[in-house]
Amino acid sequence: MRQLKDVAAYVRSKNAGPFWVTVDVFCGDQAAYDTLCAAPSLGAVAIAELYGVGSNHVRIFHDDNLKVIKISFPRPIAQGSTRDVDSHAGQQFVPLLSVEV
């Protein structure tokens, strides 16, 4: 089975305010987009388990025109707090790269 890093053209993460993270999954073509949209490993329950949040707090948006999947979930620690080790949430996408799709 292939991993996300083998199918997606580009994956990044960023802050969506001080309390949320958004992961953007860019697809290079329609086949990749269709594969990733249908992958259970990119569903709310799987994302919740991977990041330790409630599945009811995971938001997933599909942009068919741009072939992008946006996945948002609450940050475990507020941005800028003394325990925040990734203030820009730029490394939060890394655990997703190896999920099987």
N, CA, C and O atoms as a GROMACS GRO file, in nm:
protein
  404
    1MET      N    1   0.084  -0.119   0.000
    1MET     CA    2   0.000   0.000   0.000
    1MET      C    3   0.089   0.125   0.000
    1MET      O    4   0.197   0.125   0.057
    2ARG      N    5   0.041   0.228  -0.064
    2ARG     CA    6   0.119   0.352  -0.073
    2ARG      C    7   0.093   0.443   0.047
    2ARG      O    8  -0.010   0.434   0.113
    3GLN      N    9   0.190   0.528   0.073
    3GLN     CA   10   0.176   0.625   0.181
    3GLN      C   11   0.139   0.760   0.122
    3GLN      O   12   0.155   0.784   0.002
    4LEU      N   13   0.088   0.848   0.208
    4LEU     CA   14   0.047   0.981   0.163
    4LEU      C   15   0.159   1.052   0.088
    4LEU      O   16   0.135   1.116  -0.014
    5LYS      N   17   0.281   1.041   0.139
    5LYS     CA   18   0.394   1.109   0.076
    5LYS      C   19   0.420   1.062  -0.066
    5LYS      O   20   0.482   1.133  -0.145
    6ASP      N   21   0.372   0.942  -0.101
    6ASP     CA   22   0.391   0.888  -0.235
    6ASP      C   23   0.282   0.933  -0.333
    6ASP      O   24   0.300   0.924  -0.454
    7VAL      N   25   0.170   0.980  -0.281
    7VAL     CA   26   0.055   1.015  -0.365
    7VAL      C   27   0.037   1.166  -0.377
    7VAL      O   28   0.010   1.216  -0.486
    8ALA      N   29   0.052   1.238  -0.267
    8ALA     CA   30   0.032   1.383  -0.267
    8ALA      C   31   0.148   1.453  -0.337
    8ALA      O   32   0.262   1.407  -0.331
    9ALA      N   33   0.118   1.564  -0.402
    9ALA     CA   34   0.222   1.644  -0.466
    9ALA      C   35   0.297   1.728  -0.362
    9ALA      O   36   0.417   1.751  -0.374
   10TYR      N   37   0.224   1.773  -0.259
   10TYR     CA   38   0.283   1.862  -0.158
   10TYR      C   39   0.194   1.858  -0.035
   10TYR      O   40   0.072   1.857  -0.047
   11VAL      N   41   0.254   1.857   0.083
   11VAL     CA   42   0.180   1.860   0.209
   11VAL      C   43   0.245   1.963   0.298
   11VAL      O   44   0.367   1.968   0.311
   12ARG      N   45   0.163   2.046   0.361
   12ARG     CA   46   0.216   2.147   0.453
   12ARG      C   47   0.118   2.166   0.568
   12ARG      O   48   0.002   2.129   0.559
   13SER      N   49   0.167   2.224   0.675
   13SER     CA   50   0.080   2.259   0.787
   13SER      C   51   0.109   2.402   0.830
   13SER      O   52   0.217   2.456   0.805
   14LYS      N   53   0.010   2.461   0.894
   14LYS     CA   54   0.023   2.600   0.937
   14LYS      C   55  -0.080   2.627   1.046
   14LYS      O   56  -0.172   2.548   1.067
   15ASN      N   57  -0.064   2.739   1.112
   15ASN     CA   58  -0.162   2.781   1.211
   15ASN      C   59  -0.290   2.824   1.141
   15ASN      O   60  -0.290   2.878   1.031
   16ALA      N   61  -0.398   2.798   1.210
   16ALA     CA   62  -0.528   2.850   1.169
   16ALA      C   63  -0.579   2.927   1.290
   16ALA      O   64  -0.685   2.897   1.345
   17GLY      N   65  -0.502   3.025   1.329
   17GLY     CA   66  -0.528   3.097   1.453
   17GLY      C   67  -0.445   3.035   1.564
   17GLY      O   68  -0.376   2.936   1.539
   18PRO      N   69  -0.449   3.089   1.684
   18PRO     CA   70  -0.363   3.040   1.792
   18PRO      C   71  -0.407   2.907   1.852
   18PRO      O   72  -0.334   2.848   1.932
   19PHE      N   73  -0.526   2.859   1.815
   19PHE     CA   74  -0.578   2.739   1.877
   19PHE      C   75  -0.603   2.624   1.780
   19PHE      O   76  -0.645   2.516   1.823
   20TRP      N   77  -0.578   2.644   1.651
   20TRP     CA   78  -0.605   2.542   1.549
   20TRP      C   79  -0.486   2.527   1.454
   20TRP      O   80  -0.409   2.620   1.433
   21VAL      N   81  -0.474   2.407   1.398
   21VAL     CA   82  -0.375   2.374   1.296
   21VAL      C   83  -0.451   2.333   1.170
   21VAL      O   84  -0.554   2.267   1.179
   22THR      N   85  -0.400   2.372   1.054
   22THR     CA   86  -0.455   2.325   0.927
   22THR      C   87  -0.344   2.257   0.848
   22THR      O   88  -0.234   2.310   0.834
   23VAL      N   89  -0.375   2.138   0.798
   23VAL     CA   90  -0.284   2.066   0.710
   23VAL      C   91  -0.344   2.072   0.570
   23VAL      O   92  -0.461   2.038   0.550
   24ASP      N   93  -0.264   2.115   0.473
   24ASP     CA   94  -0.307   2.122   0.334
   24ASP      C   95  -0.241   2.009   0.257
   24ASP      O   96  -0.119   1.992   0.263
   25VAL      N   97  -0.322   1.932   0.186
   25VAL     CA   98  -0.272   1.821   0.104
   25VAL      C   99  -0.304   1.857  -0.041
   25VAL      O  100  -0.419   1.856  -0.083
   26PHE      N  101  -0.199   1.887  -0.118
   26PHE     CA  102  -0.214   1.926  -0.258
   26PHE      C  103  -0.195   1.803  -0.346
   26PHE      O  104  -0.101   1.725  -0.326
   27CYS      N  105  -0.283   1.786  -0.442
   27CYS     CA  106  -0.275   1.672  -0.533
   27CYS      C  107  -0.238   1.721  -0.672
   27CYS      O  108  -0.285   1.825  -0.718
   28GLY      N  109  -0.153   1.645  -0.738
   28GLY     CA  110  -0.105   1.684  -0.870
   28GLY      C  111  -0.200   1.653  -0.982
   28GLY      O  112  -0.191   1.712  -1.090
   29ASP      N  113  -0.293   1.560  -0.959
   29ASP     CA  114  -0.388   1.525  -1.065
   29ASP      C  115  -0.516   1.470  -1.002
   29ASP      O  116  -0.525   1.451  -0.881
   30GLN      N  117  -0.614   1.447  -1.087
   30GLN     CA  118  -0.745   1.402  -1.040
   30GLN      C  119  -0.738   1.264  -0.975
   30GLN      O  120  -0.808   1.238  -0.877
   31ALA      N  121  -0.656   1.175  -1.029
   31ALA     CA  122  -0.646   1.040  -0.973
   31ALA      C  123  -0.593   1.044  -0.830
   31ALA      O  124  -0.645   0.974  -0.743
   32ALA      N  125  -0.492   1.124  -0.806
   32ALA     CA  126  -0.438   1.137  -0.670
   32ALA      C  127  -0.542   1.197  -0.577
   32ALA      O  128  -0.559   1.151  -0.464
   33TYR      N  129  -0.612   1.299  -0.624
   33TYR     CA  130  -0.715   1.364  -0.544
   33TYR      C  131  -0.825   1.265  -0.507
   33TYR      O  132  -0.867   1.257  -0.391
   34ASP      N  133  -0.872   1.188  -0.605
   34ASP     CA  134  -0.978   1.090  -0.579
   34ASP      C  135  -0.932   0.985  -0.480
   34ASP      O  136  -1.007   0.946  -0.391
   35THR      N  137  -0.808   0.938  -0.494
   35THR     CA  138  -0.753   0.839  -0.403
   35THR      C  139  -0.749   0.892  -0.261
   35THR      O  140  -0.790   0.823  -0.167
   36LEU      N  141  -0.700   1.014  -0.244
   36LEU     CA  142  -0.685   1.070  -0.110
   36LEU      C  143  -0.819   1.108  -0.048
   36LEU      O  144  -0.836   1.095   0.073
   37CYS      N  145  -0.912   1.155  -0.128
   37CYS     CA  146  -1.045   1.188  -0.075
   37CYS      C  147  -1.115   1.064  -0.022
   37CYS      O  148  -1.193   1.072   0.074
   38ALA      N  149  -1.089   0.950  -0.082
   38ALA     CA  150  -1.155   0.825  -0.042
   38ALA      C  151  -1.079   0.749   0.067
   38ALA      O  152  -1.130   0.650   0.119
   39ALA      N  153  -0.962   0.793   0.103
   39ALA     CA  154  -0.879   0.720   0.199
   39ALA      C  155  -0.933   0.732   0.342
   39ALA      O  156  -0.944   0.842   0.394
   40PRO      N  157  -0.967   0.620   0.406
   40PRO     CA  158  -1.012   0.625   0.545
   40PRO      C  159  -0.908   0.685   0.639
   40PRO      O  160  -0.943   0.743   0.742
   41SER      N  161  -0.780   0.670   0.604
   41SER     CA  162  -0.674   0.723   0.690
   41SER      C  163  -0.670   0.875   0.692
   41SER      O  164  -0.600   0.934   0.774
   42LEU      N  165  -0.744   0.939   0.602
   42LEU     CA  166  -0.756   1.085   0.604
   42LEU      C  167  -0.894   1.130   0.649
   42LEU      O  168  -0.934   1.244   0.626
   43GLY      N  169  -0.968   1.040   0.711
   43GLY     CA  170  -1.099   1.073   0.767
   43GLY      C  171  -1.086   1.129   0.907
   43GLY      O  172  -0.980   1.124   0.968
   44ALA      N  173  -1.195   1.182   0.957
   44ALA     CA  174  -1.195   1.249   1.087
   44ALA      C  175  -1.152   1.157   1.201
   44ALA      O  176  -1.078   1.199   1.290
   45VAL      N  177  -1.198   1.033   1.200
   45VAL     CA  178  -1.164   0.941   1.309
   45VAL      C  179  -1.014   0.910   1.309
   45VAL      O  180  -0.950   0.913   1.414
   46ALA      N  181  -0.959   0.881   1.192
   46ALA     CA  182  -0.816   0.849   1.183
   46ALA      C  183  -0.730   0.970   1.219
   46ALA      O  184  -0.629   0.955   1.288
   47ILE      N  185  -0.769   1.088   1.174
   47ILE     CA  186  -0.693   1.210   1.207
   47ILE      C  187  -0.699   1.235   1.357
   47ILE      O  188  -0.599   1.271   1.418
   48ALA      N  189  -0.816   1.216   1.416
   48ALA     CA  190  -0.832   1.236   1.560
   48ALA      C  191  -0.741   1.143   1.639
   48ALA      O  192  -0.678   1.184   1.737
   49GLU      N  193  -0.734   1.018   1.597
   49GLU     CA  194  -0.647   0.922   1.666
   49GLU      C  195  -0.500   0.959   1.650
   49GLU      O  196  -0.422   0.951   1.745
   50LEU      N  197  -0.461   1.000   1.530
   50LEU     CA  198  -0.322   1.034   1.502
   50LEU      C  199  -0.276   1.155   1.583
   50LEU      O  200  -0.162   1.158   1.631
   51TYR      N  201  -0.364   1.253   1.598
   51TYR     CA  202  -0.324   1.378   1.665
   51TYR      C  203  -0.379   1.390   1.808
   51TYR      O  204  -0.355   1.491   1.874
   52GLY      N  205  -0.450   1.290   1.855
   52GLY     CA  206  -0.496   1.292   1.994
   52GLY      C  207  -0.601   1.396   2.023
   52GLY      O  208  -0.599   1.459   2.129
   53VAL      N  209  -0.693   1.416   1.930
   53VAL     CA  210  -0.804   1.508   1.950
   53VAL      C  211  -0.935   1.433   1.929
   53VAL      O  212  -0.935   1.321   1.877
   54GLY      N  213  -1.045   1.492   1.969
   54GLY     CA  214  -1.175   1.429   1.946
   54GLY      C  215  -1.215   1.437   1.800
   54GLY      O  216  -1.194   1.540   1.736
   55SER      N  217  -1.270   1.331   1.746
   55SER     CA  218  -1.308   1.330   1.605
   55SER      C  219  -1.415   1.435   1.573
   55SER      O  220  -1.427   1.480   1.459
   56ASN      N  221  -1.492   1.473   1.674
   56ASN     CA  222  -1.593   1.578   1.652
   56ASN      C  223  -1.530   1.717   1.636
   56ASN      O  224  -1.599   1.812   1.600
   57HIS      N  225  -1.400   1.728   1.663
   57HIS     CA  226  -1.331   1.856   1.647
   57HIS      C  227  -1.250   1.864   1.519
   57HIS      O  228  -1.194   1.969   1.487
   58VAL      N  229  -1.242   1.754   1.445
   58VAL     CA  230  -1.167   1.752   1.319
   58VAL      C  231  -1.256   1.804   1.207
   58VAL      O  232  -1.370   1.760   1.192
   59ARG      N  233  -1.204   1.896   1.129
   59ARG     CA  234  -1.277   1.952   1.014
   59ARG      C  235  -1.199   1.919   0.887
   59ARG      O  236  -1.079   1.942   0.879
   60ILE      N  237  -1.270   1.865   0.788
   60ILE     CA  238  -1.206   1.829   0.662
   60ILE      C  239  -1.281   1.896   0.549
   60ILE      O  240  -1.404   1.885   0.539
   61PHE      N  241  -1.206   1.965   0.464
   61PHE     CA  242  -1.264   2.037   0.350
   61PHE      C  243  -1.198   1.987   0.222
   61PHE      O  244  -1.076   1.972   0.215
   62HIS      N  245  -1.280   1.961   0.122
   62HIS     CA  246  -1.230   1.918  -0.009
   62HIS      C  247  -1.255   2.029  -0.110
   62HIS      O  248  -1.369   2.072  -0.127
   63ASP      N  249  -1.152   2.074  -0.176
   63ASP     CA  250  -1.165   2.173  -0.281
   63ASP      C  251  -1.141   2.103  -0.415
   63ASP      O  252  -1.028   2.082  -0.457
   64ASP      N  253  -1.252   2.068  -0.480
   64ASP     CA  254  -1.245   1.992  -0.604
   64ASP      C  255  -1.173   2.067  -0.715
   64ASP      O  256  -1.102   2.006  -0.795
   65ASN      N  257  -1.192   2.198  -0.722
   65ASN     CA  258  -1.129   2.276  -0.829
   65ASN      C  259  -0.978   2.282  -0.815
   65ASN      O  260  -0.905   2.270  -0.914
   66LEU      N  261  -0.931   2.300  -0.693
   66LEU     CA  262  -0.786   2.309  -0.670
   66LEU      C  263  -0.722   2.174  -0.642
   66LEU      O  264  -0.599   2.161  -0.641
   67LYS      N  265  -0.805   2.072  -0.619
   67LYS     CA  266  -0.755   1.938  -0.584
   67LYS      C  267  -0.671   1.944  -0.455
   67LYS      O  268  -0.558   1.895  -0.449
   68VAL      N  269  -0.732   2.006  -0.354
   68VAL     CA  270  -0.667   2.024  -0.224
   68VAL      C  271  -0.760   1.972  -0.115
   68VAL      O  272  -0.881   1.994  -0.120
   69ILE      N  273  -0.703   1.903  -0.019
   69ILE     CA  274  -0.776   1.861   0.100
   69ILE      C  275  -0.719   1.941   0.216
   69ILE      O  276  -0.598   1.943   0.238
   70LYS      N  277  -0.808   2.007   0.292
   70LYS     CA  278  -0.766   2.084   0.409
   70LYS      C  279  -0.820   2.012   0.532
   70LYS      O  280  -0.939   1.982   0.542
   71ILE      N  281  -0.731   1.984   0.624
   71ILE     CA  282  -0.766   1.914   0.747
   71ILE      C  283  -0.732   2.006   0.864
   71ILE      O  284  -0.617   2.046   0.880
   72SER      N  285  -0.830   2.038   0.945
   72SER     CA  286  -0.808   2.128   1.059
   72SER      C  287  -0.846   2.057   1.189
   72SER      O  288  -0.942   1.980   1.194
   73PHE      N  289  -0.769   2.086   1.292
   73PHE     CA  290  -0.795   2.028   1.423
   73PHE      C  291  -0.735   2.121   1.529
   73PHE      O  292  -0.647   2.201   1.499
   74PRO      N  293  -0.783   2.110   1.654
   74PRO     CA  294  -0.732   2.197   1.760
   74PRO      C  295  -0.586   2.167   1.792
   74PRO      O  296  -0.542   2.052   1.792
   75ARG      N  297  -0.512   2.273   1.820
   75ARG     CA  298  -0.374   2.257   1.867
   75ARG      C  299  -0.378   2.200   2.008
   75ARG      O  300  -0.465   2.238   2.086
   76PRO      N  301  -0.286   2.110   2.043
   76PRO     CA  302  -0.283   2.059   2.180
   76PRO      C  303  -0.240   2.165   2.280
   76PRO      O  304  -0.276   2.160   2.398
   77ILE      N  305  -0.161   2.261   2.233
   77ILE     CA  306  -0.111   2.370   2.317
   77ILE      C  307  -0.128   2.500   2.238
   77ILE      O  308  -0.094   2.505   2.120
   78ALA      N  309  -0.178   2.602   2.302
   78ALA     CA  310  -0.201   2.729   2.233
   78ALA      C  311  -0.070   2.786   2.178
   78ALA      O  312   0.035   2.776   2.241
   79GLN      N  313  -0.078   2.844   2.062
   79GLN     CA  314   0.040   2.905   1.998
   79GLN      C  315   0.101   3.010   2.090
   79GLN      O  316   0.032   3.094   2.147
   80GLY      N  317   0.232   3.003   2.104
   80GLY     CA  318   0.304   3.103   2.182
   80GLY      C  319   0.310   3.075   2.331
   80GLY      O  320   0.375   3.149   2.404
   81SER      N  321   0.244   2.969   2.376
   81SER     CA  322   0.252   2.939   2.519
   81SER      C  323   0.392   2.887   2.550
   81SER      O  324   0.468   2.853   2.460
   82THR      N  325   0.425   2.880   2.676
   82THR     CA  326   0.561   2.842   2.716
   82THR      C  327   0.594   2.697   2.678
   82THR      O  328   0.712   2.663   2.667
   83ARG      N  329   0.495   2.612   2.658
   83ARG     CA  330   0.519   2.473   2.619
   83ARG      C  331   0.508   2.451   2.468
   83ARG      O  332   0.521   2.337   2.422
   84ASP      N  333   0.485   2.554   2.391
   84ASP     CA  334   0.470   2.541   2.246
   84ASP      C  335   0.607   2.525   2.180
   84ASP      O  336   0.691   2.615   2.187
   85VAL      N  337   0.630   2.410   2.117
   85VAL     CA  338   0.759   2.384   2.053
   85VAL      C  339   0.754   2.402   1.901
   85VAL      O  340   0.856   2.388   1.833
   86ASP      N  341   0.637   2.434   1.847
   86ASP     CA  342   0.621   2.456   1.703
   86ASP      C  343   0.525   2.572   1.683
   86ASP      O  344   0.410   2.553   1.643
   87SER      N  345   0.572   2.691   1.711
   87SER     CA  346   0.488   2.809   1.713
   87SER      C  347   0.411   2.834   1.584
   87SER      O  348   0.299   2.886   1.587
   88HIS      N  349   0.469   2.798   1.471
   88HIS     CA  350   0.402   2.821   1.342
   88HIS      C  351   0.328   2.698   1.292
   88HIS      O  352   0.268   2.702   1.185
   89ALA      N  353   0.332   2.589   1.367
   89ALA     CA  354   0.268   2.462   1.331
   89ALA      C  355   0.322   2.407   1.200
   89ALA      O  356   0.256   2.329   1.132
   90GLY      N  357   0.442   2.447   1.165
   90GLY     CA  358   0.502   2.407   1.039
   90GLY      C  359   0.546   2.262   1.031
   90GLY      O  360   0.574   2.213   0.922
   91GLN      N  361   0.552   2.192   1.143
   91GLN     CA  362   0.595   2.051   1.143
   91GLN      C  363   0.481   1.955   1.172
   91GLN      O  364   0.503   1.834   1.182
   92GLN      N  365   0.361   2.006   1.187
   92GLN     CA  366   0.249   1.921   1.226
   92GLN      C  367   0.204   1.823   1.117
   92GLN      O  368   0.134   1.727   1.146
   93PHE      N  369   0.244   1.846   0.993
   93PHE     CA  370   0.206   1.757   0.884
   93PHE      C  371   0.286   1.628   0.882
   93PHE      O  372   0.242   1.530   0.821
   94VAL      N  373   0.401   1.624   0.946
   94VAL     CA  374   0.495   1.513   0.933
   94VAL      C  375   0.432   1.377   0.968
   94VAL      O  376   0.455   1.281   0.894
   95PRO      N  377   0.355   1.362   1.077
   95PRO     CA  378   0.296   1.231   1.105
   95PRO      C  379   0.204   1.178   0.994
   95PRO      O  380   0.187   1.057   0.979
   96LEU      N  381   0.147   1.268   0.917
   96LEU     CA  382   0.056   1.226   0.809
   96LEU      C  383   0.130   1.166   0.689
   96LEU      O  384   0.072   1.086   0.615
   97LEU      N  385   0.254   1.202   0.670
   97LEU     CA  386   0.327   1.158   0.551
   97LEU      C  387   0.334   1.007   0.537
   97LEU      O  388   0.336   0.956   0.426
   98SER      N  389   0.338   0.936   0.647
   98SER     CA  390   0.356   0.792   0.641
   98SER      C  391   0.225   0.712   0.656
   98SER      O  392   0.229   0.589   0.661
   99VAL      N  393   0.111   0.779   0.663
   99VAL     CA  394  -0.014   0.703   0.671
   99VAL      C  395  -0.041   0.635   0.537
   99VAL      O  396  -0.013   0.690   0.431
  100GLU      N  397  -0.096   0.516   0.544
  100GLU     CA  398  -0.128   0.443   0.422
  100GLU      C  399  -0.260   0.492   0.364
  100GLU      O  400  -0.358   0.513   0.436
  101VAL      N  401  -0.259   0.511   0.234
  101VAL     CA  402  -0.379   0.565   0.168
  101VAL      C  403  -0.429   0.471   0.060
  101VAL      O  404  -0.528   0.500  -0.006
   0.00000   0.00000   0.00000
